[in-house]
Amino acid sequence: MIDLTLPGMTCGHCVRAVTETVHRVDPSAKIEIDLATHRVQIDSSKPAQAFVAPLAEEGYAPA
């Protein structure tokens, strides 16, 4: 399980963009998002680093 905090994720549009980005990296990933705390949990066989750069490119750099 990959646990990230994305301070830039503040609204429903952000949630959709983060979800789409995660699924571009790993289409079979399971994702749970807590918008209030800006936390994202990703269940994937890929390493966390595989998600960090694509998320940052979309404007959601992990803290």
PDB file of N, CA, C, O and CB in Angstrom:
ATOM      1  N   MET A   1       0.852  -1.184   0.000  1.00  0.00           N
ATOM      2  CA  MET A   1       0.000   0.000   0.000  1.00  0.00           C
ATOM      3  C   MET A   1       0.893   1.240   0.000  1.00  0.00           C
ATOM      4  O   MET A   1       1.822   1.357   0.799  1.00  0.00           O
ATOM      5  CB  MET A   1      -0.967   0.002   1.231  1.00  0.00           C
ATOM      6  N   ILE A   2       0.594   2.144  -0.899  1.00  0.00           N
ATOM      7  CA  ILE A   2       1.323   3.405  -1.017  1.00  0.00           C
ATOM      8  C   ILE A   2       0.449   4.485  -0.398  1.00  0.00           C
ATOM      9  O   ILE A   2      -0.725   4.610  -0.746  1.00  0.00           O
ATOM     10  CB  ILE A   2       1.681   3.740  -2.521  1.00  0.00           C
ATOM     11  N   ASP A   3       1.006   5.257   0.505  1.00  0.00           N
ATOM     12  CA  ASP A   3       0.268   6.305   1.202  1.00  0.00           C
ATOM     13  C   ASP A   3       0.918   7.642   0.876  1.00  0.00           C
ATOM     14  O   ASP A   3       2.077   7.867   1.224  1.00  0.00           O
ATOM     15  CB  ASP A   3       0.239   6.054   2.746  1.00  0.00           C
ATOM     16  N   LEU A   4       0.180   8.536   0.209  1.00  0.00           N
ATOM     17  CA  LEU A   4       0.714   9.837  -0.177  1.00  0.00           C
ATOM     18  C   LEU A   4      -0.164  10.948   0.364  1.00  0.00           C
ATOM     19  O   LEU A   4      -1.372  10.775   0.530  1.00  0.00           O
ATOM     20  CB  LEU A   4       0.833   9.945  -1.700  1.00  0.00           C
ATOM     21  N   THR A   5       0.448  12.091   0.638  1.00  0.00           N
ATOM     22  CA  THR A   5      -0.282  13.300   0.988  1.00  0.00           C
ATOM     23  C   THR A   5      -0.090  14.280  -0.157  1.00  0.00           C
ATOM     24  O   THR A   5       1.036  14.620  -0.518  1.00  0.00           O
ATOM     25  CB  THR A   5       0.206  13.904   2.360  1.00  0.00           C
ATOM     26  N   LEU A   6      -1.207  14.732  -0.727  1.00  0.00           N
ATOM     27  CA  LEU A   6      -1.179  15.638  -1.871  1.00  0.00           C
ATOM     28  C   LEU A   6      -1.840  16.958  -1.473  1.00  0.00           C
ATOM     29  O   LEU A   6      -3.052  17.110  -1.626  1.00  0.00           O
ATOM     30  CB  LEU A   6      -1.897  15.004  -3.107  1.00  0.00           C
ATOM     31  N   PRO A   7      -1.050  17.923  -0.959  1.00  0.00           N
ATOM     32  CA  PRO A   7      -1.629  19.185  -0.481  1.00  0.00           C
ATOM     33  C   PRO A   7      -2.405  19.947  -1.558  1.00  0.00           C
ATOM     34  O   PRO A   7      -3.328  20.692  -1.232  1.00  0.00           O
ATOM     35  CB  PRO A   7      -0.533  20.069   0.060  1.00  0.00           C
ATOM     36  N   GLY A   8      -2.049  19.776  -2.832  1.00  0.00           N
ATOM     37  CA  GLY A   8      -2.720  20.495  -3.901  1.00  0.00           C
ATOM     38  C   GLY A   8      -4.081  19.934  -4.277  1.00  0.00           C
ATOM     39  O   GLY A   8      -4.797  20.535  -5.078  1.00  0.00           O
ATOM     40  N   MET A   9      -4.444  18.805  -3.716  1.00  0.00           N
ATOM     41  CA  MET A   9      -5.723  18.161  -4.023  1.00  0.00           C
ATOM     42  C   MET A   9      -6.795  18.758  -3.102  1.00  0.00           C
ATOM     43  O   MET A   9      -6.847  18.456  -1.910  1.00  0.00           O
ATOM     44  CB  MET A   9      -5.630  16.593  -3.848  1.00  0.00           C
ATOM     45  N   THR A  10      -7.649  19.613  -3.681  1.00  0.00           N
ATOM     46  CA  THR A  10      -8.573  20.364  -2.832  1.00  0.00           C
ATOM     47  C   THR A  10     -10.044  20.255  -3.215  1.00  0.00           C
ATOM     48  O   THR A  10     -10.903  20.769  -2.498  1.00  0.00           O
ATOM     49  CB  THR A  10      -8.189  21.783  -2.845  1.00  0.00           C
ATOM     50  N   CYS A  11     -10.354  19.587  -4.347  1.00  0.00           N
ATOM     51  CA  CYS A  11     -11.748  19.565  -4.786  1.00  0.00           C
ATOM     52  C   CYS A  11     -12.052  18.282  -5.564  1.00  0.00           C
ATOM     53  O   CYS A  11     -11.173  17.451  -5.786  1.00  0.00           O
ATOM     54  CB  CYS A  11     -12.057  20.801  -5.653  1.00  0.00           C
ATOM     55  N   GLY A  12     -13.291  18.144  -5.963  1.00  0.00           N
ATOM     56  CA  GLY A  12     -13.709  16.971  -6.713  1.00  0.00           C
ATOM     57  C   GLY A  12     -12.981  16.825  -8.045  1.00  0.00           C
ATOM     58  O   GLY A  12     -12.665  15.710  -8.460  1.00  0.00           O
ATOM     59  N   HIS A  13     -12.716  17.938  -8.711  1.00  0.00           N
ATOM     60  CA  HIS A  13     -11.958  17.879  -9.967  1.00  0.00           C
ATOM     61  C   HIS A  13     -10.572  17.317  -9.708  1.00  0.00           C
ATOM     62  O   HIS A  13     -10.072  16.513 -10.494  1.00  0.00           O
ATOM     63  CB  HIS A  13     -11.857  19.278 -10.619  1.00  0.00           C
ATOM     64  N   CYS A  14      -9.951  17.728  -8.622  1.00  0.00           N
ATOM     65  CA  CYS A  14      -8.626  17.225  -8.245  1.00  0.00           C
ATOM     66  C   CYS A  14      -8.669  15.717  -8.024  1.00  0.00           C
ATOM     67  O   CYS A  14      -7.777  14.994  -8.467  1.00  0.00           O
ATOM     68  CB  CYS A  14      -8.115  17.935  -6.973  1.00  0.00           C
ATOM     69  N   VAL A  15      -9.703  15.250  -7.343  1.00  0.00           N
ATOM     70  CA  VAL A  15      -9.852  13.819  -7.074  1.00  0.00           C
ATOM     71  C   VAL A  15      -9.906  13.051  -8.391  1.00  0.00           C
ATOM     72  O   VAL A  15      -9.251  12.020  -8.543  1.00  0.00           O
ATOM     73  CB  VAL A  15     -11.125  13.544  -6.230  1.00  0.00           C
ATOM     74  N   ARG A  16     -10.683  13.553  -9.334  1.00  0.00           N
ATOM     75  CA  ARG A  16     -10.787  12.893 -10.635  1.00  0.00           C
ATOM     76  C   ARG A  16      -9.442  12.887 -11.361  1.00  0.00           C
ATOM     77  O   ARG A  16      -9.055  11.870 -11.937  1.00  0.00           O
ATOM     78  CB  ARG A  16     -11.849  13.585 -11.500  1.00  0.00           C
ATOM     79  N   ALA A  17      -8.725  14.017 -11.339  1.00  0.00           N
ATOM     80  CA  ALA A  17      -7.429  14.113 -12.011  1.00  0.00           C
ATOM     81  C   ALA A  17      -6.411  13.164 -11.379  1.00  0.00           C
ATOM     82  O   ALA A  17      -5.645  12.514 -12.091  1.00  0.00           O
ATOM     83  CB  ALA A  17      -6.907  15.556 -11.963  1.00  0.00           C
ATOM     84  N   VAL A  18      -6.397  13.081 -10.055  1.00  0.00           N
ATOM     85  CA  VAL A  18      -5.480  12.183  -9.359  1.00  0.00           C
ATOM     86  C   VAL A  18      -5.828  10.733  -9.691  1.00  0.00           C
ATOM     87  O   VAL A  18      -4.940   9.925  -9.965  1.00  0.00           O
ATOM     88  CB  VAL A  18      -5.534  12.421  -7.827  1.00  0.00           C
ATOM     89  N   THR A  19      -7.105  10.410  -9.668  1.00  0.00           N
ATOM     90  CA  THR A  19      -7.530   9.038  -9.981  1.00  0.00           C
ATOM     91  C   THR A  19      -7.130   8.659 -11.405  1.00  0.00           C
ATOM     92  O   THR A  19      -6.615   7.565 -11.633  1.00  0.00           O
ATOM     93  CB  THR A  19      -9.057   8.890  -9.802  1.00  0.00           C
ATOM     94  N   GLU A  20      -7.362   9.551 -12.358  1.00  0.00           N
ATOM     95  CA  GLU A  20      -7.007   9.271 -13.749  1.00  0.00           C
ATOM     96  C   GLU A  20      -5.496   9.101 -13.908  1.00  0.00           C
ATOM     97  O   GLU A  20      -5.042   8.234 -14.655  1.00  0.00           O
ATOM     98  CB  GLU A  20      -7.512  10.396 -14.664  1.00  0.00           C
ATOM     99  N   THR A  21      -4.728   9.918 -13.215  1.00  0.00           N
ATOM    100  CA  THR A  21      -3.265   9.819 -13.292  1.00  0.00           C
ATOM    101  C   THR A  21      -2.779   8.491 -12.732  1.00  0.00           C
ATOM    102  O   THR A  21      -1.929   7.835 -13.335  1.00  0.00           O
ATOM    103  CB  THR A  21      -2.606  10.979 -12.535  1.00  0.00           C
ATOM    104  N   VAL A  22      -3.307   8.094 -11.592  1.00  0.00           N
ATOM    105  CA  VAL A  22      -2.925   6.806 -10.993  1.00  0.00           C
ATOM    106  C   VAL A  22      -3.263   5.671 -11.952  1.00  0.00           C
ATOM    107  O   VAL A  22      -2.462   4.753 -12.131  1.00  0.00           O
ATOM    108  CB  VAL A  22      -3.641   6.593  -9.628  1.00  0.00           C
ATOM    109  N   HIS A  23      -4.428   5.722 -12.562  1.00  0.00           N
ATOM    110  CA  HIS A  23      -4.841   4.645 -13.460  1.00  0.00           C
ATOM    111  C   HIS A  23      -4.069   4.643 -14.777  1.00  0.00           C
ATOM    112  O   HIS A  23      -3.986   3.606 -15.435  1.00  0.00           O
ATOM    113  CB  HIS A  23      -6.318   4.754 -13.745  1.00  0.00           C
ATOM    114  N   ARG A  24      -3.502   5.781 -15.174  1.00  0.00           N
ATOM    115  CA  ARG A  24      -2.621   5.789 -16.351  1.00  0.00           C
ATOM    116  C   ARG A  24      -1.330   5.035 -16.042  1.00  0.00           C
ATOM    117  O   ARG A  24      -0.790   4.343 -16.904  1.00  0.00           O
ATOM    118  CB  ARG A  24      -2.303   7.246 -16.794  1.00  0.00           C
ATOM    119  N   VAL A  25      -0.839   5.170 -14.813  1.00  0.00           N
ATOM    120  CA  VAL A  25       0.386   4.472 -14.404  1.00  0.00           C
ATOM    121  C   VAL A  25       0.107   2.984 -14.213  1.00  0.00           C
ATOM    122  O   VAL A  25       0.877   2.137 -14.666  1.00  0.00           O
ATOM    123  CB  VAL A  25       0.955   5.082 -13.099  1.00  0.00           C
ATOM    124  N   ASP A  26      -0.990   2.676 -13.546  1.00  0.00           N
ATOM    125  CA  ASP A  26      -1.365   1.280 -13.293  1.00  0.00           C
ATOM    126  C   ASP A  26      -2.886   1.149 -13.389  1.00  0.00           C
ATOM    127  O   ASP A  26      -3.602   1.455 -12.436  1.00  0.00           O
ATOM    128  CB  ASP A  26      -0.853   0.804 -11.888  1.00  0.00           C
ATOM    129  N   PRO A  27      -3.372   0.692 -14.546  1.00  0.00           N
ATOM    130  CA  PRO A  27      -4.815   0.585 -14.746  1.00  0.00           C
ATOM    131  C   PRO A  27      -5.529  -0.308 -13.727  1.00  0.00           C
ATOM    132  O   PRO A  27      -6.731  -0.151 -13.508  1.00  0.00           O
ATOM    133  CB  PRO A  27      -5.079   0.067 -16.116  1.00  0.00           C
ATOM    134  N   SER A  28      -4.817  -1.228 -13.113  1.00  0.00           N
ATOM    135  CA  SER A  28      -5.457  -2.130 -12.154  1.00  0.00           C
ATOM    136  C   SER A  28      -5.305  -1.661 -10.705  1.00  0.00           C
ATOM    137  O   SER A  28      -5.733  -2.360  -9.787  1.00  0.00           O
ATOM    138  CB  SER A  28      -4.880  -3.522 -12.297  1.00  0.00           C
ATOM    139  N   ALA A  29      -4.708  -0.501 -10.489  1.00  0.00           N
ATOM    140  CA  ALA A  29      -4.512   0.006  -9.125  1.00  0.00           C
ATOM    141  C   ALA A  29      -5.852   0.304  -8.467  1.00  0.00           C
ATOM    142  O   ALA A  29      -6.799   0.751  -9.115  1.00  0.00           O
ATOM    143  CB  ALA A  29      -3.633   1.272  -9.137  1.00  0.00           C
ATOM    144  N   LYS A  30      -5.908   0.049  -7.172  1.00  0.00           N
ATOM    145  CA  LYS A  30      -7.067   0.433  -6.368  1.00  0.00           C
ATOM    146  C   LYS A  30      -6.659   1.698  -5.624  1.00  0.00           C
ATOM    147  O   LYS A  30      -5.548   1.789  -5.100  1.00  0.00           O
ATOM    148  CB  LYS A  30      -7.519  -0.726  -5.368  1.00  0.00           C
ATOM    149  N   ILE A  31      -7.552   2.661  -5.581  1.00  0.00           N
ATOM    150  CA  ILE A  31      -7.214   3.942  -4.973  1.00  0.00           C
ATOM    151  C   ILE A  31      -8.306   4.378  -4.007  1.00  0.00           C
ATOM    152  O   ILE A  31      -9.497   4.259  -4.292  1.00  0.00           O
ATOM    153  CB  ILE A  31      -6.999   5.010  -6.051  1.00  0.00           C
ATOM    154  N   GLU A  32      -7.870   4.887  -2.856  1.00  0.00           N
ATOM    155  CA  GLU A  32      -8.778   5.459  -1.868  1.00  0.00           C
ATOM    156  C   GLU A  32      -8.304   6.878  -1.595  1.00  0.00           C
ATOM    157  O   GLU A  32      -7.118   7.117  -1.367  1.00  0.00           O
ATOM    158  CB  GLU A  32      -8.822   4.599  -0.544  1.00  0.00           C
ATOM    159  N   ILE A  33      -9.239   7.811  -1.622  1.00  0.00           N
ATOM    160  CA  ILE A  33      -8.898   9.219  -1.446  1.00  0.00           C
ATOM    161  C   ILE A  33      -9.702   9.800  -0.300  1.00  0.00           C
ATOM    162  O   ILE A  33     -10.915   9.608  -0.213  1.00  0.00           O
ATOM    163  CB  ILE A  33      -9.150  10.016  -2.741  1.00  0.00           C
ATOM    164  N   ASP A  34      -9.003  10.518   0.586  1.00  0.00           N
ATOM    165  CA  ASP A  34      -9.651  11.272   1.664  1.00  0.00           C
ATOM    166  C   ASP A  34      -9.358  12.741   1.382  1.00  0.00           C
ATOM    167  O   ASP A  34      -8.299  13.256   1.743  1.00  0.00           O
ATOM    168  CB  ASP A  34      -9.130  10.828   3.111  1.00  0.00           C
ATOM    169  N   LEU A  35     -10.301  13.402   0.739  1.00  0.00           N
ATOM    170  CA  LEU A  35     -10.091  14.786   0.323  1.00  0.00           C
ATOM    171  C   LEU A  35      -9.841  15.711   1.510  1.00  0.00           C
ATOM    172  O   LEU A  35      -9.025  16.628   1.412  1.00  0.00           O
ATOM    173  CB  LEU A  35     -11.290  15.278  -0.466  1.00  0.00           C
ATOM    174  N   ALA A  36     -10.520  15.488   2.615  1.00  0.00           N
ATOM    175  CA  ALA A  36     -10.388  16.364   3.784  1.00  0.00           C
ATOM    176  C   ALA A  36      -8.956  16.397   4.318  1.00  0.00           C
ATOM    177  O   ALA A  36      -8.488  17.436   4.784  1.00  0.00           O
ATOM    178  CB  ALA A  36     -11.336  15.909   4.888  1.00  0.00           C
ATOM    179  N   THR A  37      -8.264  15.260   4.248  1.00  0.00           N
ATOM    180  CA  THR A  37      -6.893  15.199   4.771  1.00  0.00           C
ATOM    181  C   THR A  37      -5.851  15.190   3.660  1.00  0.00           C
ATOM    182  O   THR A  37      -4.651  15.128   3.928  1.00  0.00           O
ATOM    183  CB  THR A  37      -6.720  13.965   5.638  1.00  0.00           C
ATOM    184  N   HIS A  38      -6.316  15.252   2.405  1.00  0.00           N
ATOM    185  CA  HIS A  38      -5.431  15.247   1.233  1.00  0.00           C
ATOM    186  C   HIS A  38      -4.630  13.949   1.114  1.00  0.00           C
ATOM    187  O   HIS A  38      -3.547  13.940   0.528  1.00  0.00           O
ATOM    188  CB  HIS A  38      -4.475  16.433   1.298  1.00  0.00           C
ATOM    189  N   ARG A  39      -5.151  12.866   1.663  1.00  0.00           N
ATOM    190  CA  ARG A  39      -4.435  11.577   1.654  1.00  0.00           C
ATOM    191  C   ARG A  39      -4.939  10.691   0.525  1.00  0.00           C
ATOM    192  O   ARG A  39      -6.132  10.640   0.226  1.00  0.00           O
ATOM    193  CB  ARG A  39      -4.598  10.849   3.007  1.00  0.00           C
ATOM    194  N   VAL A  40      -3.990   9.998  -0.091  1.00  0.00           N
ATOM    195  CA  VAL A  40      -4.296   9.048  -1.152  1.00  0.00           C
ATOM    196  C   VAL A  40      -3.617   7.735  -0.808  1.00  0.00           C
ATOM    197  O   VAL A  40      -2.423   7.705  -0.510  1.00  0.00           O
ATOM    198  CB  VAL A  40      -3.834   9.576  -2.550  1.00  0.00           C
ATOM    199  N   GLN A  41      -4.375   6.654  -0.849  1.00  0.00           N
ATOM    200  CA  GLN A  41      -3.811   5.322  -0.663  1.00  0.00           C
ATOM    201  C   GLN A  41      -3.963   4.578  -1.983  1.00  0.00           C
ATOM    202  O   GLN A  41      -5.053   4.495  -2.548  1.00  0.00           O
ATOM    203  CB  GLN A  41      -4.514   4.550   0.517  1.00  0.00           C
ATOM    204  N   ILE A  42      -2.842   4.040  -2.460  1.00  0.00           N
ATOM    205  CA  ILE A  42      -2.828   3.334  -3.734  1.00  0.00           C
ATOM    206  C   ILE A  42      -2.382   1.906  -3.476  1.00  0.00           C
ATOM    207  O   ILE A  42      -1.325   1.663  -2.894  1.00  0.00           O
ATOM    208  CB  ILE A  42      -1.895   4.039  -4.770  1.00  0.00           C
ATOM    209  N   ASP A  43      -3.202   0.973  -3.918  1.00  0.00           N
ATOM    210  CA  ASP A  43      -2.861  -0.446  -3.823  1.00  0.00           C
ATOM    211  C   ASP A  43      -2.412  -0.881  -5.215  1.00  0.00           C
ATOM    212  O   ASP A  43      -3.228  -1.062  -6.119  1.00  0.00           O
ATOM    213  CB  ASP A  43      -4.084  -1.318  -3.301  1.00  0.00           C
ATOM    214  N   SER A  44      -1.092  -1.046  -5.370  1.00  0.00           N
ATOM    215  CA  SER A  44      -0.513  -1.352  -6.673  1.00  0.00           C
ATOM    216  C   SER A  44       0.752  -2.165  -6.483  1.00  0.00           C
ATOM    217  O   SER A  44       1.405  -2.092  -5.442  1.00  0.00           O
ATOM    218  CB  SER A  44      -0.216  -0.063  -7.467  1.00  0.00           C
ATOM    219  N   SER A  45       1.086  -2.934  -7.495  1.00  0.00           N
ATOM    220  CA  SER A  45       2.348  -3.680  -7.467  1.00  0.00           C
ATOM    221  C   SER A  45       3.514  -2.796  -7.885  1.00  0.00           C
ATOM    222  O   SER A  45       4.672  -3.181  -7.725  1.00  0.00           O
ATOM    223  CB  SER A  45       2.267  -4.908  -8.382  1.00  0.00           C
ATOM    224  N   LYS A  46       3.220  -1.619  -8.415  1.00  0.00           N
ATOM    225  CA  LYS A  46       4.277  -0.681  -8.826  1.00  0.00           C
ATOM    226  C   LYS A  46       4.790   0.075  -7.595  1.00  0.00           C
ATOM    227  O   LYS A  46       4.060   0.250  -6.620  1.00  0.00           O
ATOM    228  CB  LYS A  46       3.746   0.323  -9.909  1.00  0.00           C
ATOM    229  N   PRO A  47       6.046   0.521  -7.647  1.00  0.00           N
ATOM    230  CA  PRO A  47       6.608   1.273  -6.511  1.00  0.00           C
ATOM    231  C   PRO A  47       6.022   2.684  -6.432  1.00  0.00           C
ATOM    232  O   PRO A  47       5.513   3.213  -7.420  1.00  0.00           O
ATOM    233  CB  PRO A  47       8.143   1.350  -6.627  1.00  0.00           C
ATOM    234  N   ALA A  48       6.101   3.273  -5.261  1.00  0.00           N
ATOM    235  CA  ALA A  48       5.571   4.623  -5.046  1.00  0.00           C
ATOM    236  C   ALA A  48       6.163   5.620  -6.030  1.00  0.00           C
ATOM    237  O   ALA A  48       5.465   6.512  -6.514  1.00  0.00           O
ATOM    238  CB  ALA A  48       5.850   5.080  -3.619  1.00  0.00           C
ATOM    239  N   GLN A  49       7.437   5.470  -6.323  1.00  0.00           N
ATOM    240  CA  GLN A  49       8.117   6.419  -7.214  1.00  0.00           C
ATOM    241  C   GLN A  49       7.480   6.453  -8.604  1.00  0.00           C
ATOM    242  O   GLN A  49       7.568   7.470  -9.293  1.00  0.00           O
ATOM    243  CB  GLN A  49       9.598   6.059  -7.335  1.00  0.00           C
ATOM    244  N   ALA A  50       6.851   5.377  -9.020  1.00  0.00           N
ATOM    245  CA  ALA A  50       6.201   5.338 -10.334  1.00  0.00           C
ATOM    246  C   ALA A  50       5.031   6.320 -10.398  1.00  0.00           C
ATOM    247  O   ALA A  50       4.643   6.745 -11.485  1.00  0.00           O
ATOM    248  CB  ALA A  50       5.711   3.915 -10.648  1.00  0.00           C
ATOM    249  N   PHE A  51       4.473   6.680  -9.257  1.00  0.00           N
ATOM    250  CA  PHE A  51       3.323   7.580  -9.213  1.00  0.00           C
ATOM    251  C   PHE A  51       3.715   9.025  -8.899  1.00  0.00           C
ATOM    252  O   PHE A  51       2.985   9.949  -9.259  1.00  0.00           O
ATOM    253  CB  PHE A  51       2.330   7.089  -8.184  1.00  0.00           C
ATOM    254  N   VAL A  52       4.847   9.233  -8.238  1.00  0.00           N
ATOM    255  CA  VAL A  52       5.215  10.564  -7.759  1.00  0.00           C
ATOM    256  C   VAL A  52       5.406  11.553  -8.911  1.00  0.00           C
ATOM    257  O   VAL A  52       4.809  12.630  -8.888  1.00  0.00           O
ATOM    258  CB  VAL A  52       6.490  10.484  -6.929  1.00  0.00           C
ATOM    259  N   ALA A  53       6.213  11.224  -9.906  1.00  0.00           N
ATOM    260  CA  ALA A  53       6.480  12.157 -11.006  1.00  0.00           C
ATOM    261  C   ALA A  53       5.224  12.467 -11.820  1.00  0.00           C
ATOM    262  O   ALA A  53       4.962  13.638 -12.098  1.00  0.00           O
ATOM    263  CB  ALA A  53       7.556  11.588 -11.921  1.00  0.00           C
ATOM    264  N   PRO A  54       4.434  11.452 -12.216  1.00  0.00           N
ATOM    265  CA  PRO A  54       3.213  11.780 -12.965  1.00  0.00           C
ATOM    266  C   PRO A  54       2.237  12.653 -12.169  1.00  0.00           C
ATOM    267  O   PRO A  54       1.604  13.544 -12.736  1.00  0.00           O
ATOM    268  CB  PRO A  54       2.514  10.502 -13.386  1.00  0.00           C
ATOM    269  N   LEU A  55       2.110  12.406 -10.869  1.00  0.00           N
ATOM    270  CA  LEU A  55       1.227  13.232 -10.047  1.00  0.00           C
ATOM    271  C   LEU A  55       1.765  14.663  -9.959  1.00  0.00           C
ATOM    272  O   LEU A  55       0.997  15.622 -10.040  1.00  0.00           O
ATOM    273  CB  LEU A  55       1.078  12.625  -8.632  1.00  0.00           C
ATOM    274  N   ALA A  56       3.073  14.804  -9.794  1.00  0.00           N
ATOM    275  CA  ALA A  56       3.683  16.137  -9.721  1.00  0.00           C
ATOM    276  C   ALA A  56       3.479  16.893 -11.034  1.00  0.00           C
ATOM    277  O   ALA A  56       3.216  18.096 -11.022  1.00  0.00           O
ATOM    278  CB  ALA A  56       5.191  16.028  -9.397  1.00  0.00           C
ATOM    279  N   GLU A  57       3.598  16.199 -12.161  1.00  0.00           N
ATOM    280  CA  GLU A  57       3.393  16.828 -13.464  1.00  0.00           C
ATOM    281  C   GLU A  57       1.962  17.347 -13.612  1.00  0.00           C
ATOM    282  O   GLU A  57       1.733  18.334 -14.312  1.00  0.00           O
ATOM    283  CB  GLU A  57       3.710  15.836 -14.586  1.00  0.00           C
ATOM    284  N   GLU A  58       1.009  16.698 -12.968  1.00  0.00           N
ATOM    285  CA  GLU A  58      -0.383  17.131 -13.005  1.00  0.00           C
ATOM    286  C   GLU A  58      -0.678  18.229 -11.982  1.00  0.00           C
ATOM    287  O   GLU A  58      -1.792  18.750 -11.932  1.00  0.00           O
ATOM    288  CB  GLU A  58      -1.295  15.947 -12.762  1.00  0.00           C
ATOM    289  N   GLY A  59       0.319  18.578 -11.170  1.00  0.00           N
ATOM    290  CA  GLY A  59       0.145  19.639 -10.181  1.00  0.00           C
ATOM    291  C   GLY A  59      -0.166  19.146  -8.790  1.00  0.00           C
ATOM    292  O   GLY A  59      -0.590  19.923  -7.935  1.00  0.00           O
ATOM    293  N   TYR A  60       0.043  17.846  -8.546  1.00  0.00           N
ATOM    294  CA  TYR A  60      -0.267  17.261  -7.238  1.00  0.00           C
ATOM    295  C   TYR A  60       0.976  16.591  -6.666  1.00  0.00           C
ATOM    296  O   TYR A  60       1.006  15.380  -6.452  1.00  0.00           O
ATOM    297  CB  TYR A  60      -1.430  16.239  -7.349  1.00  0.00           C
ATOM    298  N   ALA A  61       2.000  17.402  -6.425  1.00  0.00           N
ATOM    299  CA  ALA A  61       3.245  16.860  -5.882  1.00  0.00           C
ATOM    300  C   ALA A  61       3.039  16.385  -4.451  1.00  0.00           C
ATOM    301  O   ALA A  61       2.518  17.132  -3.623  1.00  0.00           O
ATOM    302  CB  ALA A  61       4.365  17.911  -5.938  1.00  0.00           C
ATOM    303  N   PRO A  62       3.441  15.154  -4.148  1.00  0.00           N
ATOM    304  CA  PRO A  62       3.327  14.649  -2.777  1.00  0.00           C
ATOM    305  C   PRO A  62       4.195  15.465  -1.821  1.00  0.00           C
ATOM    306  O   PRO A  62       5.296  15.891  -2.169  1.00  0.00           O
ATOM    307  CB  PRO A  62       3.726  13.165  -2.717  1.00  0.00           C
ATOM    308  N   ALA A  63       3.683  15.672  -0.622  1.00  0.00           N
ATOM    309  CA  ALA A  63       4.441  16.406   0.409  1.00  0.00           C
ATOM    310  C   ALA A  63       5.277  15.452   1.212  1.00  0.00           C
ATOM    311  O   ALA A  63       5.987  15.871   2.126  1.00  0.00           O
ATOM    312  CB  ALA A  63       3.503  17.192   1.339  1.00  0.00           C
TER     313      ALA A  63
END
